[in-house]
């Protein structure tokens, strides 16, 4: 299932190679794991390049959004309310702040 436009998974990638693979992955609508497996690529490589080429890592400006701190209740976890009305509830306190930041960033980027 290799696409001639995708970089060779067995050689070192340039940023352009990685962007091409990541663009193809985004268009596929699949998870990185499924996409990589179908194309005989390394999923960790795609994750690494996605992190490396993310806007925050590329030196783009970072914007802050207002946040409301809600007093803790008897439940564990956190509740995040974004200005656009989206609410994220994370029931497990073991989730990394980096993961939450990625989710918030994706939701903010994809919201109208």
N, C-alpha and C positions, 0 to 999 in steps of 0.2 A: 504494500500500500504506500510505497514511497512516492512522493511528489517530486518531480524534477526541480522545482523551484525551491524546495527546502534544502537547508545546508546538509552536508554529509555528516551523519552522526558520529563517524569515526575519526574526524579530524578536529583540530582546534577551531572554534568559531570566532568570527569577528563580531562587532556590535551589529553590523548590518545583517549577518547571518542570524543572529539571535532575534533581531527585530522581525525578520521574515518568518522565522519559526513561531514566534509569539503572535504575530498577526494572523497566521494560518490557524493557530490554536484558538484564538478568540473567535474567528469566523466559524470554526467548527461547532461551537456551542457545547463542547465536551469538557470533561474535567482534564486537567493536565495529565493525570495518571493514565486515563483511557487514551487520550490523544497520543501520548508518548509510546504507549504499548503498541497501538495500531501502526505507528510509523517507525517502530524499532529504534526509538530514541530513549535517552536517559531522562526520566522525570525529574530527578534532582537537578540535572543541568538546566532544564527549563525553569524550575522554581528559582534557581540561583540567578539566572539571567532576568527573570521577571522582577526579582528583588533589586538587582543591580540597575535595571533600566527604569525602575519606578520613578515617577516625577520627584518624589522626595529625595531619592538618591541622585537624581540627575541634576540637582542644584536648582530646581524650579522653586518658586516662592511657595512658602507654606502658609496657608490661611487658617486662622483659628476660628472656631465657632463657639457661640455662647453655650454654656452647659449649666445645668441646675443640679446641685447636690441634694439628693433626697435622703432624709434620715433613714438609717437602717431599720429594718423590721425584724421580726422573728425569723424570717427566711434568710437563707444565705444567698449570695449572688449580688448582681448589680442591675440597675435599670438606667438606660441612657435614652434621653429624649433629645432628638435633633430638632433644630429650628423649623425644618420642613414638615414636622409632624410625625416623622418616623420614630418609633420607640423600639429599642433593642433591650431585651431582657436576657441576661446571662445568668443562668441558674447555678452554674458550677463556678465556684471561686477559683478553680485551678486553671482558668483560661488566661493565656499570656496577654499582657497589654498590647504587644505588637500585633497579635491576631485581631484584637478588638479595633485597633487603629486601622488595620487593613479593611475590615468590614465597614467601619464608619466612612473611610475614604471612598470605597466602592459605591456605597449608598449615596453619598454626597455627589459623586461624579455622575452617577446614572439618574439622579433625580432631576426633574424639569426645573 
